[in-house]
Amino acid sequence: MADAPLPQSLGAADPASADEAPLYVPRKQIYPQAVKGRFRTIKWVVLAITLGIYYFLPFIRWDRGPNAPDQAILVDLPHRRFYFFFIEIWPQEVYYITGLLVLAALTLFLMNAVAGRVWCGYLCPQTVWTDLFYAVERWIEGDRRERMRKDKEKLSLKTVGQKGLKHFIWLMIAWWTGGAWVLYFADAPTLVYELATFQAPLIAYIWIGILTFTTYTLAGFMREQVCTYMCPWPRIQAALTDEYALNVTYRYDRGEPRGSVKKNDALRRQGLPAGDCIDCDQCVAVCPTGVDIRKGLQLDCIQCGLCIDACNSVMEKIDRPLNLIAYDTDMNVKARMEGKPEVRRIVRARTLFYAGIIAVVGSIMITSLALRQNIYLSVMHDRNPLFVRLSDGSIRNGFTVRVANKHLDERRYAIGVEGLPNAKVDVVGGEIDQQGRSIIVVGPDQTQEMRVLVTQTASAAPASTEIQFVLTDLSNGDQVATSDHFKAP
């Protein structure tokens, strides 16, 4: 059976008119109405949890022992470290950051495959802070109709006072947002004291100012414009979604044809088709982006579910079944119109693929973290000259060796070379122990760079020999090795 055509009232887009649509439309002021319901409650809970984590996480302490910071999460730029509770990431381990970014992208893809733009509707920082700004606005200036009325009237002393208070609270929220961000880059209690006494570094005040301005502007004024024009995700997810992804959907098989309560009741008594939608426009009134969900899935829609709450409250009042708007698929809507059973496939090839890749990448990262050593060794051969012939006929190569000690106490390491017979290793400015080994001393949680000379005492040597530098921790016997080449005439 052919697919049922969309009702005319859904306003299906004309391809010709779509080609002529402007790339940018001047912003129309949107006055979202307050709503109560399950999805609004979920959004309040998510807002409280996410903002609570963001604002207060820098103050959580984590004991790492002596010579280490005790802030649970810290980006220590001066010492080039990233601390996350019991995990410490060094500059040489930037691939862990790459792995986290890959996991974040794949998680976003999985969320989209399951429930569309659920990230945009509940977890995106722009959504969370805009929700908070809207709450302040309603608390001070009133709900939708009152704000619309005040904007049309001439300014009064009361209105100016309300708007001034609103913007002051917005600026305080934005200021604390910027202030919380810089706390992740220094010891939080210390930096708070320095900021309050104007002793903090200038760069801290600069970044707080930048983030205060951006938060205040994006959440207070640009709002839905950020989601529609600045964010690339709506366009990316449109290419990733499929017919089985759940999206906030107007079930036009139930809602059409639209009409008033009395008109549709009369049609039902006569046995004629009548929809449940009464054209009250409550779904549009509560939408933070001003979308009419009855026109189908749109770029502006952030899938927050507030229109579901608004529509359900109307359905309760007119004694009609709930979920005229719900998380559903257009495929299921069409299936019901054709008398076919609904199909819900949360677990399918796409979601299994994303989940599988997430599991593989996550397992690799966890295994790597569990097995990683607390010693790092890198070696770089001198470029010019590649070798030096000494007066006794032996050949000497110079290397720059870098050793990182990831322990929280000073360590002594013996360095040697394998793969080159009769080789002698000398550390410039280093020590020699009683056994004749070259010793490198590295402080706690530090990196030491030194020059190492490798000399082959034999009179003859191949032009290039692969050798292996072996670094041994004298306190516990742990070893790490890396390869390079010994050059000769």
N, C-alpha and C positions, 0 to 999 in steps of 0.2 A: 504494500500500500504506500502511496506517495506521502511524503511528509505534509502534515497539515500546515497551511499558511498561517503566519502570525496575524492576529487581529489588527485591523486598521488602527484601533485606538492605541496600539503599542508604539506607533510612530516609527515604523521601520525606516532606516535611513535610505535615502535615494542615492545611488552611486554617483549620479551627476552632481547632486548638491554636495556630496562629500568631497568631491574633487575641488569644489569652489570654496570650501570652508576655510576660514582664515587660520593661520598658524598660531595666532595669539588673539585672545578675546579680552577686552578690558574687564577688569574684575567687577563683579556685581556683589554688593554687600550681602552677606548671608547671615541670617539670624537663626541659628539652630535652636529649636525648642527643647526644653528639658523633658526627659522621658524616664519612666521607671520600668524595670523588667529584668529578665534574666541576663541578657547581654549587657545591659547598662551596669548591672551589679558586677559582672565579670570584668568589665573595663575599669570599674572603680578599684577592684581588688588588684588587678594587674598594675594600675597606676600607683597604688600605695606600695606594692612590693618593689617595683622597679625603681621608683624614686627613692624609697628607703634604702635600697642597696646602693644606689649611685651616691647619695648624699653622705651616708654614714660608713660605708665600707673603708675609706681611708683611715678611720680611727680604730679599726680592729687591729689588735697586736698579735704577733706570732714570734715566739722565742726561737731564734736560730743559733743561739749560743753567742760567745764573745766574738768581737770584731765583725759583727753583721747587724744590719738594721733590723728592728723588731716590728716593722709595719707589714701587715699581712700581704698587701698588694702595693708594690712600689716600682716605678720606672726610674731607676737611678741613673740618670744620664751622665753625671760627672764620672761615675765609676763604670759606666757601660754595663749595667746589669738590669735584669727584669726579674722581680721577685713576685711569686704567686704562691702564698702559703708555704708549703714545703718544697716548691720547685724554684730553682734558680737558673735563669737563662743567660748565657754569656753571648758576646757578639758572634763568636764562632758557631753558635747554635741557632742562628737566625732561622734555620729551616723549620724549627718548631713553630715560630710565628707564622711562617708560610703554611704549615700544616693546619694551624688554627683557622687561618683565613679560608683554606680549602674546605674544612669542616663546616665553617659558617655558611659558605656559599651552597654546599650540598644540603645542609639543613634547610636553608631557605628554599631550595628547589623541591625538597621533600614536602615542606609545609604547603607549597603552592600546588603540588600534585594531589595533596589530600584535601585541602580546603581553601584553595585560591589565595587571595591576598590577606590571609589571616595575620601575617606579620604587620602589614600596613594598618589593619584595623585595631590591633591590640598592643603591639610591642614596639612599633617604630617610635623613636624619640620625638619626631615631629608630632605624631598623634598624641603621645602621652603629655607633652608640655602644652600642646594646643588645648587638650581636654582640661588641663589644670587652669589655663588662662580663661577658658569659657566658664568654668565653675566660679572663678573670681568675678567675672563680668556679670553673671546671673545673680550672684550673691549681693552685689552692690547696686546694679542698675535694673534688676528684674528680669523676667523671662522674655521670650520672643516679642510678644505684642507690645509690652511696655518699652522695650528698647527701640522698637520700630517707631513707636509714637514719639519718644523723646528725640529721636534723630530728625523727625519731621518738624518738630516744634522749634521755636527760637530758644536759644540758650538762656537758662535761668541760673541764678546763683546756686540753687540746689543741684541742678544738672552738672554745672561746672565742678562743684565740689565732689560729686559722685565720680565723674570722669577722672578728676585729679587723683582721688583715692585709688581708683582702679589702676591707673597707670603707675602710681607709686608702688602698689603691691606687685604689679607685673615686673617693675624694675628690680624690686627686692628678690623676687623669685629668679629672675635672670642673673642678678648679681651673685646670688648664692650658687647658681648653676655654674657660673664661671669660676667662682671660688672653690667649689668642690672639685672641679677638674684639675686645677693646679696642685691640689693636695695629693694627687696620685704621683707627683713627681718630686716630692720632698716629704720629710717627716711631718705628718699632718698637725699634731698639737704644736710643734715648734713653729711651723709656718703660720698657723692661725695667730699665734702670739705676735710674730714678726709683722704680719699684715695689720693687726690691730694697733701696733705701736709704730707703724710706718718704718720698720726696719727691714722689711722683706726686699729681695732683689727687684730691680726695676722691671725685669722681664716678667715677673709674677703679676705685677699690676697691669702690665700691657696685655697679657693674655686674659686676665679677668675682664678687662675692658672690652676686648674683642668678643669674647664669648657672651658677655652681658648684652652687648649690642646685637649679636646675631640671634640669641635666644629671644630677646624682646621683639625684634623685627619679625622673625620667622613665625613665632607662636602668637604674637599679638596682632600682626597686620597682614602678613602674606598668607598664612594659614593654608587653605586648600590649594593656593597657587603653587606652593612648594610641591605638593603631591601631583598636581596636574602637569606642571611645566618644568620644574627643576629636577625632580627625581626620575632616574632612568628605569626604576624597577617596574612600574606599570607596563611599560612597553616590552621589557624583557619577559615578564611573566605571561604576557599575552601570547608570546611565541612558545612558551614552555607548557602552557596548560593544555588539557585535553578534555574530551567530552565526559569523562568520569570524575573530574574534579568538582568538589562541592563548592558552590558559590551562593551568595545571597541572591535568591531568585524569586521573582513574582510569578506565582503559579497561575498563569492566565487561563489554564484549563478550568480553574475554579472561579477566577475573578471576572471573566468576560461572559456576556456583555455587561458593562458597568451601568449603574443607575442608582437612584436614591433608594432608601430603605423601603418606602411605601411602593414605589414603582416596581421594584424587583419582587417584593412580597406578592403584589397583584399578579405579576407574570407567573410566579410559581403556582399560585392558586389556579391559574388557567392552564397549567401544564406546559407553559412556554419556557424557553431557555432564559435564565436569569443568573447573573454572576453575583459573587459575594462582595466585590469591590463597590463601594458607594461613592467613590470619587471625593473622599474627605480631604485628601492630600496631606494627611498626617505623616505619611512616610517621607514626603518631601520636606515637611516642616522641621523634622528632627534631624535630617541628614546634615552632617557637618560640611559636606561639599556641595550641597544643593542639588543632588541627583534625584531624578525621578526613576526609581528602580523598575517601574512598570514598563519602561522603554527597553528593558533588557540590560545585559552586562555592558558597562561603560567604563571608559578609561578613568573617569573621575571617581568612580566608586571605590572606596577603600575597604569594603566588606566588613564594616564594623558591627553590623547586626542591629543597629538602633532602630532601623525601619521595621524590623521584625517585632521589636517590643511595642512600637507605636501602633502597628497594625493589629497585633494581638489584643491590645487594650480596646481598640474599636470593635473587634470581633466579639469580645466579651459583652460589650454594651448592647450589640444588636443581636446577640444570641446566635452567632454563627460559629462554625468550627474554627479553631485557631490555625495559625501557620499558613495563612494565605500567602504571606511572604516567609520564606524559610531557606535554610541551607539545603539546596537541591541542585539538580542539573537540568538544563534545557532538554536533554535527551529523555529524562524521566517525565517531564511535562508533556512532551510529544507522545511518549509511550502511553500515558494515561488517556490522552485524547483519542488515541487509536485503539484503546481497549487492551493494550498489551501490559504485561507485568513490569513493575519497576526493576531497574538493575542498579545495584550499588556495589562498586568494586573498589574499595579502599585498598585492598591488597591486590596488586596487579603488577605487571612487568616493570612499569615505570617506578612505582614506589619501592618495589623489591630491589631494583637496580640502585636507586639512591641510597636506600637503607644499607645495602651491601657495601657500597663504596664508603659510606660513613663508617661502617664497622671495620673495614679493612684499614682505612687511613687512621682511625682512632686506635686500632690494635697496634699498628706500626709505631705510632707515637708513644703509646704506653710502654711497649716493649723496649723501644729505644731509650726512653727515660729510665726504665728499670735497670737496663744493662749498661748505661753510659758510665764512663770512667771519670774520676775526679782529677785526671791529668790530661792535659792537651799538649801535643808536640807538633810543631811545624818546622820545616827545614827549607831554606832557599839557597841554592848554589850561587856563588859569586859569578857575575857575568864577565867581568874584565879585571884581571885575567882569569881564564878558566883554570889554570894550574901554574905552579911555579916550580922550576927545577932548582933544588938546593945545591950547595957546593959539594956535598957528598954524593950527589947523583940521585937522591930520593926525590919523589914528587909530592908536592903539597897542594891540597885544595882548601879553599876557604868557604865557609857556610855561615849563614845567619840563622840562628836557632831561636825559636820562641817557645817558651814553656809556660803553661798556665797551671797554677795551683788552685783548684777549686775547693780545697779544704779550708777550714777556719783556723788553722794553725800553720806555723812555718814548717816547710818540708825540705829535706835534703834529697837530691836525686843524683844518681850516678849515670853518666852518659857514655855509651860505647857504640862501636860499629861492628856489624857482621857482614860477611860476604867479601871482605878484602883482607887477604892474608898479610900478616906482619904490619897491620895498620896501627898507627898511634894517634890518639885523640887528645887534643889540648884545648881547654877552654880559656880564652884570653881573659885574664883577671880572675880566674876561678881557683878552686882549691884542688889539692891532690890528697887523697886519703892514704892510709898506711898500706893499702893493697895496690896503690898506684893508679887508682881509678880517678877520672876527672869528675869533680863534684859541682853541682849547680844548686844554689840555695835560693828558694823562692818564698817570699812572705805569704801570710794568710790571704786567700782570696785575691791573689795578685798574678800579674803576668810579668815574666822576666825575659828580656831579649839579650842575647850575647853572641859573640863571634866565636866560632869553633873551627879549629884547624885540624884537618885529617892528613896525615903523612904516611906514605907507603915507603918503607925502608928498602924494599927490593929494588934491584937495579932495572928490572924490566916490568912493564905494566901494560895491560891492554889499553887501547885508546879510550874506551868507556866501559866502566864496570858498575853494575847496579849494586848499591850498598844499602844497608838498612841501619838506621839510627835507632838504638834501643835506650829508652829512659826507664830507670828502675827507682822506685820509691824505697829508700833505705829503711823506712819505718815499718812497712808492711809487705814489701816485696812486689807490689803491683807494678806492672810494666805496660808501656805503650810504645809503639814503634811506627816509623814512617820511612819511606824509601826515597832515594835520590840517586845520583850517579857520580862516580869518581872519574874525573877526566885526566888523561895522560897524553903524551906526544904520540 
